[in-house]
Amino acid sequence: MSSLEGPFALSSNLQVRVPVAIARQMSLQRGDRLYWRVSDDNPGVIELIPAEIVERRYSAGERLERAAQPAATELVDDHGVRSTGE
């Protein structure tokens, strides 16, 4: 487990700063987008996740779902003519 940094006070706008050591370790830079969530494993813990990781995992899930779907379906028109639904 990594060491703790802080404590850091919330600003009047409910903002908190990311310590420089952690930002460097995670390669975070100004303008990076982040997601916040309450941990599933530790309900009293807030997790901060770079958007790049969330998007990569989400797109991987979409690719897996598309791969699980049939590639084409057979269609029959009003005249009984069959074709593929590609």
Secondary structure, DSSP 8 states (H G I E B T S, - for coil): -----------TTS-----HHHHHHTT--TT--EEEEE-SS-TT-EEEEEHHHHHHHHHHHHHHHHHHS-S--EEE-TTS-EEE--
